Amino acid sequence: MSISASMVKELREKTNAVMMECKKALQETNGDFESAVEWLRVKGLSAAAKKSDRIAAEGMVFAITADKAAAVVEVNSETDFVARNEHFIGFVQDIGGHVLTSASIDNLLDHPHAKHPGKKVGDVLKEAIAKIGENIVIRRFEKYTTNDSGLVHSYIHGEGKIGVLIEVTAATPSAANSADARTFASDVCLHIAAMNPMALSSDQMDATVVAKEKEILKAKNLEQGKKPEMIDKIVEGQVRKFLAENCLLDQSFVKNPDLKISDYQTEVSKKAGGDLKIKRFVRFELGAGIEKKVNDFAAEVAAQTAATAASKSH
């Protein structure tokens, strides 16, 4: 049968095996997913495959900058304890270096490992899982590359809890390389980490997000008894406020609330001797969107007590 890219991707995510191994496993088992998992286990990938079922929502966000390129990557572990392990931290830092030369997560795992000739990054990942004893997932990364008239900067907050990457463009190379531009990029990274903007500007805000917000605000105003004929005008003003609070350029600068980020950008541009503009940014928050398993220990104890009582009564 035909093995689709999505089938290979799903198996890779479950087992942490490299793509070619996943494709071969599916081919050998005629596309049967569970049989493919078992095939990988038989071939010596059992440790990684078994651990891949566990939820990995801890870990760390790491950033690396090299001249005109920078990247931010999130690598997850199962527990915060392992996230502080020197072997795990070393693995994450090592992965950061490979991210700068990789196009995607799939490409990254198949990338030849610089320090281990003959091995791929995916192979080293499996070895790290076996050595550390927890599931480890290279979840996501973002990479920016700029030119001589640009500047990339990164910021990590809270020992890897939040990571920010930003690209700033300038009118001239000298303005981009100025101390003022570097301070500006650093300040804006700090602001993004603290304020978590959803978009750079209102025209870049996801239209579906705005439509949903309008829908919620309209229902809320109707619930509060506002006159139906006034609803559209009221909602229009509230949406403007929503955009101002969630678009980076319109937000009040955390270090000086009297200035918007756009005002601060204009102010620093004059000092740097050339227009500075925030081109793009990304913010990674550790574990965002991952459903963490919460153990209800009281329920577990109650269940165990009931089971013990039941066994004694027989």
BAVOKOL-481435 format. One record per residue: residue in one letter; x negated, y, z of N, C-alpha, C in turn. Coordinates in steps of 0.05 Angstrom, whole numbers. Layout:
N
R  r  n.east  n.north    n.up  ca.east  ca.north   ca.up  c.east  c.north    c.up
R  a       X        Y       Z        X         Y       Z       X        Y       Z
...
This chain:
314
R  r  n.east  n.north    n.up  ca.east  ca.north   ca.up  c.east  c.north    c.up
R  m     -17      -24       0        0         0       0     -17       25       0
R  s      -5       48      -7      -20        73      -8     -23       84      20
R  i     -47       92      27      -53       103      53     -55      134      50
R  s     -36      148      63      -35       177      60     -54      190      80
R  a     -61      215      73      -79       231      90     -67      235     118
R  s     -40      238     119      -27       243     145     -29      218     163
R  m     -28      194     151      -31       169     166     -59      168     178
R  v     -79      175     162     -107       174     171    -111      194     194
R  k     -99      218     190     -101       239     210     -89      231     237
R  e     -65      219     236      -52       210     260     -68      189     275
R  l     -79      170     260      -96       149     272    -121      160     284
R  r    -133      180     270     -157       192     281    -152      207     307
R  e    -129      221     308     -122       235     332    -117      216     356
R  k    -106      193     350     -100       174     371    -125      159     381
R  t    -144      153     363     -166       136     370    -193      150     372
R  n    -195      175     361     -220       190     360    -241      177     342
R  a    -232      157     326     -251       145     306    -254      165     283
R  v    -276      162     268     -280       180     245    -261      173     223
R  m    -257      192     204     -236       189     184    -240      164     166
R  m    -264      159     158     -269       136     140    -262      109     154
R  e    -268      108     180     -262        83     195    -231       80     198
R  c    -218      103     202     -189       102     205    -176       93     178
R  k    -186      104     156     -175        96     130    -179       67     125
R  k    -203       57     132     -209        29     127    -191       11     145
R  a    -187       20     170     -170         4     188    -141        2     177
R  l    -131       24     166     -104        23     155    -102        6     130
R  q    -123        7     114     -124       -10      90    -125      -39      97
R  e    -141      -46     118     -144       -74     127    -118      -85     139
R  t    -101      -67     149      -77       -76     163     -52      -68     148
R  n     -55      -62     122      -32       -55     104     -15      -32     115
R  g     -29      -13     128      -15        11     138       0        8     164
R  d      -3      -16     178       11       -19     203      -5       -4     225
R  f       7       16     236       -7        34     254     -19       20     279
R  e      -2        5     293      -11        -8     318     -32      -29     311
R  s     -30      -43     289      -50       -63     281     -76      -49     274
R  a     -74      -25     263      -98       -10     257    -113       -1     282
R  v     -97        7     302     -109        14     328    -124      -10     340
R  e    -111      -34     338     -123       -58     349    -148      -66     333
R  w    -147      -61     306     -170       -68     289    -194      -51     297
R  l    -189      -25     303     -211        -8     312    -222      -17     339
R  r    -205      -26     356     -214       -36     382    -231      -61     379
R  v    -223      -79     361     -238      -103     356    -266      -97     345
R  k    -267      -75     329     -292       -67     317    -311      -51     336
R  g    -304      -51     361     -321       -38     381    -313      -10     389
R  l    -289       -1     381     -281        26     387    -259       26     409
R  s    -258        4     425     -236         1     444    -237       22     466
R  a    -261       29     475     -263        48     497    -250       75     490
R  a    -257       85     466     -246       110     457    -216      107     451
R  a    -208       85     439     -180        81     431    -162       80     456
R  k    -170       65     476     -154        63     500    -152       89     515
R  k    -174      104     517     -173       129     531    -158      151     516
R  s    -155      148     489     -142       168     474    -113      171     480
R  d    -101      152     493      -73       154     501     -69      173     525
R  r     -91      179     539      -89       196     562     -87      225     554
R  i     -72      241     569      -69       270     562     -94      284     571
R  a    -107      299     552     -130       315     558    -123      344     556
R  a    -118      357     579     -109       385     579    -129      403     594
R  e    -149      391     606     -170       407     620    -193      411     600
R  g    -217      417     610     -239       421     593    -250      449     593
R  m    -258      459     569     -269       486     568    -268      497     540
R  v    -267      524     539     -269       539     514    -297      550     513
R  f    -310      547     490     -338       555     487    -341      572     462
R  a    -358      592     464     -363       609     440    -393      610     434
R  i    -399      613     409     -427       615     400    -429      636     378
R  t    -450      652     379     -454       673     359    -481      670     347
R  a    -483      673     320     -509       671     307    -510      693     285
R  d    -521      716     292     -524       738     273    -496      747     264
R  k    -489      742     239     -464       751     228    -442      730     228
R  a    -446      709     243     -425       688     245    -421      682     275
R  a    -396      674     281     -389       667     308    -366      647     308
R  a    -364      632     329     -343       612     330    -334      608     359
R  v    -309      600     362     -298       593     388    -286      565     385
R  v    -291      547     405     -281       520     403    -269      512     430
R  e    -248      496     429     -236       484     453    -240      454     453
R  v    -253      444     474     -256       416     478    -243      408     504
R  n    -225      388     503     -209       380     526    -219      354     539
R  s    -216      354     565     -220       330     581    -195      325     597
R  e    -194      302     611     -170       296     627    -169      311     653
R  t    -192      316     666     -193       328     692    -211      352     693
R  d    -206      370     711     -222       393     716    -250      385     727
R  f    -250      363     741     -275       353     753    -295      346     731
R  v    -286      332     710     -303       326     687    -311      351     672
R  a    -293      370     670     -299       395     656    -323      410     668
R  r    -329      404     693     -352       417     706    -377      399     706
R  n    -374      375     694     -396       356     692    -417      366     672
R  e    -442      365     679     -464       376     662    -465      361     635
R  h    -458      335     635     -459       321     609    -436      331     591
R  f    -413      336     602     -391       347     587    -397      374     576
R  i    -408      392     593     -415       419     585    -436      418     563
R  g    -456      400     566     -476       397     545    -465      388     519
R  f    -445      370     520     -432       360     496    -417      383     482
R  v    -403      399     498     -387       422     486    -406      442     473
R  q    -428      448     486     -447       467     475    -459      456     449
R  d    -464      431     449     -475       417     425    -455      419     402
R  i    -429      414     408     -408       416     388    -406      444     377
R  g    -409      464     394     -408       492     385    -427      498     363
R  g    -451      487     364     -471       491     343    -462      479     316
R  h    -448      456     317     -439       443     293    -415      458     281
R  v    -399      471     297     -375       485     288    -383      506     267
R  l    -405      520     271     -414       541     253    -418      532     225
R  t    -422      506     221     -427       496     194    -405      477     184
R  s    -382      476     198     -360       458     191    -336      474     182
R  a    -321      462     163     -298       476     152    -272      470     167
R  s    -271      447     180     -246       439     194    -253      419     215
R  i    -233      412     232     -237       391     252    -244      365     239
R  d    -230      357     218     -236       332     204    -264      332     193
R  n    -272      354     181     -299       357     170    -320      355     192
R  l    -313      367     215     -331       367     238    -338      339     247
R  l    -318      322     250     -323       295     260    -340      278     241
R  d    -338      284     215     -354       269     196    -381      283     190
R  h    -386      305     204     -411       319     200    -435      304     211
R  p    -457      302     196     -481       288     207    -491      303     232
R  h    -497      288     253     -505       301     278    -534      309     277
R  a    -540      334     283     -567       345     279    -588      332     297
R  k    -580      324     321     -599       313     340    -600      283     340
R  h    -582      270     325     -581       241     325    -580      231     296
R  p    -603      228     283     -603       219     255    -588      193     251
R  g    -572      193     230     -556       169     224    -529      168     237
R  k    -524      187     255     -498       187     269    -483      212     261
R  k    -456      210     262     -439       232     257    -429      244     284
R  v    -418      268     282     -407       281     306    -386      263     319
R  g    -370      250     303     -349       231     313    -361      208     329
R  d    -384      198     320     -398       177     334    -407      186     362
R  v    -419      210     363     -428       221     388    -405      227     407
R  l    -382      235     395     -358       239     412    -350      213     425
R  k    -349      191     410     -342       165     422    -361      157     444
R  e    -387      162     440     -407       156     460    -403      173     485
R  a    -395      198     482     -390       216     505    -366      206     521
R  i    -345      196     507     -321       186     520    -329      161     537
R  a    -345      144     525     -353       120     540    -371      127     564
R  k    -389      146     560     -407       153     582    -393      168     604
R  i    -376      187     597     -363       204     618    -339      190     630
R  g    -326      172     615     -305       156     626    -277      169     625
R  e    -274      190     609     -248       203     604    -244      208     575
R  n    -219      211     567     -213       219     540    -223      247     536
R  i    -236      251     513     -246       278     505    -236      284     478
R  v    -225      307     474     -213       315     448    -225      342     439
R  i    -237      342     415     -244       368     403    -219      379     391
R  r    -206      396     405     -178       403     397    -176      423     374
R  r    -192      444     375     -189       465     354    -214      483     355
R  f    -218      497     332     -239       518     332    -232      539     311
R  e    -244      562     314     -241       584     295    -268      595     290
R  k    -274      601     265     -301       611     257    -298      637     240
R  y    -313      658     247     -313       682     232    -341      687     221
R  t    -342      695     196     -367       704     183    -363      731     171
R  t    -381      750     175     -378       777     165    -402      785     148
R  n    -402      810     138     -424       819     122    -440      840     136
R  d    -458      854     122     -476       874     135    -460      897     148
R  s    -437      903     137     -420       924     148    -399      914     168
R  g    -404      891     179     -386       879     198    -400      871     224
R  l    -384      864     243     -394       855     269    -376      834     280
R  v    -387      812     289     -371       791     303    -380      790     332
R  h    -361      786     349     -367       785     378    -348      765     392
R  s    -358      753     413     -342       733     427    -343      739     457
R  y    -323      728     471     -322       732     500    -309      708     513
R  i    -321      698     534     -310       675     549    -304      685     577
R  h    -280      678     586     -270       687     612    -265      663     630
R  g    -272      665     656     -265       645     675    -277      618     671
R  e    -303      617     665     -318       592     661    -305      574     640
R  g    -296      587     619     -285       571     597    -255      568     597
R  k    -240      585     612     -211       583     612    -199      598     589
R  i    -211      620     580     -201       636     558    -225      643     540
R  g    -222      641     514     -242       649     495    -231      668     474
R  v    -246      689     467     -237       708     447    -258      712     426
R  l    -250      715     402     -267       720     379    -256      743     364
R  i    -273      762     356     -264       786     342    -283      793     319
R  e    -272      804     297     -288       815     276    -281      844     273
R  v    -301      861     273     -298       890     269    -313      898     244
R  t    -300      914     226     -314       924     202    -320      953     206
R  a    -340      963     192     -349       991     194    -354     1002     166
R  a    -355     1029     165     -360      1042     139    -388     1037     129
R  t    -407     1033     147     -435      1029     139    -448     1008     157
R  p    -469      995     147     -484       976     164    -495      988     190
R  s    -504     1013     188     -515      1026     212    -493     1030     234
R  a    -468     1037     225     -446      1040     244    -439     1013     256
R  a    -439      992     240     -432       965     249    -453      955     270
R  n    -478      962     266     -499       953     284    -505      971     307
R  s    -489      993     310     -494      1012     331    -486     1001     358
R  a    -498     1012     379     -491      1004     407    -462     1010     413
R  d    -452     1032     401     -423      1040     405    -405     1019     394
R  a    -411     1008     370     -395       987     358    -395      962     375
R  r    -418      955     385     -421       930     401    -405      933     427
R  t    -406      957     439     -391       962     464    -361      961     458
R  f    -353      973     436     -325       972     427    -315      943     424
R  a    -330      927     410     -323       899     405    -321      884     432
R  s    -340      889     450     -339       876     476    -315      884     492
R  d    -309      910     492     -286       920     507    -260      909     496
R  v    -257      907     470     -232       897     458    -229      867     464
R  c    -251      853     463     -250       824     471    -239      821     499
R  l    -249      836     517     -240       836     545    -211      842     547
R  h    -202      862     532     -174       870     531    -156      848     521
R  i    -165      835     499     -149       813     487    -146      790     507
R  a    -168      784     521     -167       762     541    -146      769     562
R  a    -145      794     571     -127       802     592     -98      805     583
R  m     -94      816     559      -67       824     551     -54      805     531
R  n     -69      787     519      -58       766     502     -39      777     480
R  p     -49      795     463      -32       806     441     -24      783     422
R  m       0      786     410       10       766     391       1      771     362
R  a      -6      796     356      -14       803     329     -31      828     330
R  l     -45      834     308      -62       858     307     -45      883     305
R  s     -25      883     288       -7       906     285      21      896     279
R  s      40      915     279       68       908     276      74      895     249
R  d      59      904     228       64       893     201      52      865     198
R  q      36      857     218       25       829     218      40      811     237
R  m      59      821     251       74       804     270      91      785     254
R  d      93      760     262      109       739     250     138      748     249
R  a     149      749     225      177       758     221     197      741     236
R  t     191      715     238      210       698     253     210      704     283
R  v     187      713     293      185       721     321     202      746     326
R  v     200      765     308      215       790     311     245      784     308
R  a     253      767     289      281       760     285     292      746     310
R  k     277      729     322      286       715     346     289      734     369
R  e     270      753     372      272       773     393     297      790     390
R  k     303      798     365      327       814     360     352      798     368
R  e     352      773     362      375       756     368     379      754     399
R  i     357      751     413      358       749     442     367      775     454
R  l     356      797     445      363       824     455     392      831     449
R  k     401      824     426      429       829     419     448      815     438
R  a     443      789     443      459       773     461     458      784     489
R  k     434      792     497      431       803     524     446      829     528
R  n     446      846     509      460       872     511     490      868     511
R  l     500      849     495      528       842     494     537      831     521
R  e     520      814     533      525       802     559     527      824     581
R  q     511      845     577      510       867     597     533      887     593
R  g     549      882     573      573       899     569     568      924     553
R  k     546      925     538      541       948     521     562      949     498
R  k     568      973     489      588       976     468     578      964     442
R  p     593      947     429      585       933     404     574      952     383
R  e     587      976     380      578       995     359     551     1007     365
R  m     542     1005     391      516      1016     398     493      995     399
R  i     501      970     396      482       948     400     458      950     381
R  d     463      955     355      441       955     335     421      977     342
R  k     430     1000     350      412      1022     356     396     1016     381
R  i     409     1005     401      395       997     426     374      976     421
R  v     381      956     405      363       934     399     339      944     383
R  e     344      963     365      322       975     349     301      987     366
R  g     309     1002     387      291      1014     405     276      994     422
R  q     290      973     430      278       952     446     258      935     430
R  v     263      932     405      244       917     388     218      934     384
R  r     222      960     381      198       977     379     181      975     404
R  k     193      973     427      179       970     452     165      943     453
R  f     179      922     444      168       895     443     143      894     426
R  l     144      907     403      121       907     385      98      923     397
R  a     104      945     410       83       961     422      69      946     445
R  e      84      929     458       72       914     481      57      889     471
R  n      62      880     447       50       855     438      32      857     413
R  c      29      881     402       11       885     380     -14      899     390
R  l     -37      888     384      -62       897     395     -67      927     392
R  l     -64      937     368      -70       966     363     -51      985     378
R  d     -27      975     385       -8       992     399      -9      989     429
R  q     -24      970     439      -25       965     468     -42      986     482
R  s     -35      991     507      -51      1010     523     -77      996     531
R  f     -99     1009     528     -126       998     533    -129      992     563
R  v    -137      968     570     -138       960     598    -157      977     615
R  k    -178      987     602     -198      1003     617    -190     1032     619
R  n    -171     1040     602     -161      1068     603    -132     1068     591
R  p    -112     1063     608      -84      1061     599     -74     1086     585
R  d     -88     1109     587      -79      1133     573     -85     1131     543
R  l    -101     1112     535     -108      1108     507     -96     1082     496
R  k     -86     1083     472      -79      1059     458    -105     1047     446
R  i    -105     1022     439     -128      1010     427    -134     1025     401
R  s    -114     1033     386     -119      1048     361    -132     1074     366
R  d    -125     1087     388     -138      1113     396    -167     1108     403
R  y    -172     1087     418     -199      1080     426    -216     1074     402
R  q    -204     1061     382     -218      1054     357    -226     1080     343
R  t    -208     1099     342     -214      1125     329    -236     1140     344
R  e    -235     1139     370     -254      1153     387    -282     1142     383
R  v    -285     1116     383     -311      1103     380    -321     1106     352
R  s    -304     1107     332     -312      1110     304    -328     1136     301
R  k    -320     1157     314     -334      1183     313    -362     1181     325
R  k    -364     1167     347     -390      1163     360    -409     1146     344
R  a    -398     1125     330     -414      1106     315    -422     1118     288
R  g    -410     1140     280     -417      1152     254    -405     1139     230
R  g    -383     1125     234     -369      1112     211    -345     1097     221
R  d    -324     1097     205     -298      1085     213    -302     1055     222
R  l    -292     1049     245     -292      1021     255    -263     1012     254
R  k    -259      987     246     -232       976     245    -233      947     254
R  i    -214      940     271     -211       912     280    -198      897     257
R  k    -213      878     245     -202       863     222    -185      840     231
R  r    -194      825     251     -180       801     260    -190      792     287
R  f    -174      776     300     -182       765     326    -168      739     331
R  v    -178      723     349     -165       699     358    -170      696     388
R  r    -150      685     401     -153       680     430    -145      652     436
R  f    -163      636     449     -157       609     457    -154      609     487
R  e    -132      598     497     -129       593     526    -129      563     530
R  l    -146      555     548     -149       526     553    -123      512     559
R  g    -118      491     544      -94       474     549     -68      486     540
R  a     -68      510     527      -43       523     518     -28      504     499
R  g      -3      499     505       14       483     488      13      453     493
R  i      -6      445     511       -8       416     517      10      410     541
R  e      26      391     538       44       383     560      28      365     579
R  k      23      377     603        7       362     623      25      343     639
R  k      14      321     645       28       301     661      27      310     690
R  v      50      311     703       52       319     731      61      295     747
R  n      45      287     766       51       264     782      69      272     806
R  d      92      260     808      109       264     831     102      244     852
R  f      83      251     870       73       232     889      95      223     909
R  a     113      241     916      135       235     935     152      213     922
R  a     158      215     897      174       195     883     160      169     882
R  e     133      170     877      117       145     876     117      131     902
R  v     114      146     924      114       134     951     141      122     957
R  a     162      136     950      189       126     955     194      100     939
R  a     184      100     914      188        76     898     173       52     909
R  q     149       57     919      132        36     930     145       26     956
R  t     156       44     972      169        36     997     193       19     992
R  a     209       27     972      232        12     965     225      -16     955
R  a     203      -17     939      195       -43     928     185      -61     951
R  t     171      -50     970      161       -66     993     184      -77    1010
R  a     204      -59    1014      227       -67    1030     243      -89    1016
R  a     245      -87     990      259      -107     974     245     -134     975
R  s     219     -134     974      204      -159     975     206     -173    1002
R  k     207     -157    1023      209      -168    1050     237     -180    1055
R  s     257     -170    1042      285      -179    1047     290     -206    1033
R  h     272     -214    1015      276      -239    1001     262     -262    1015
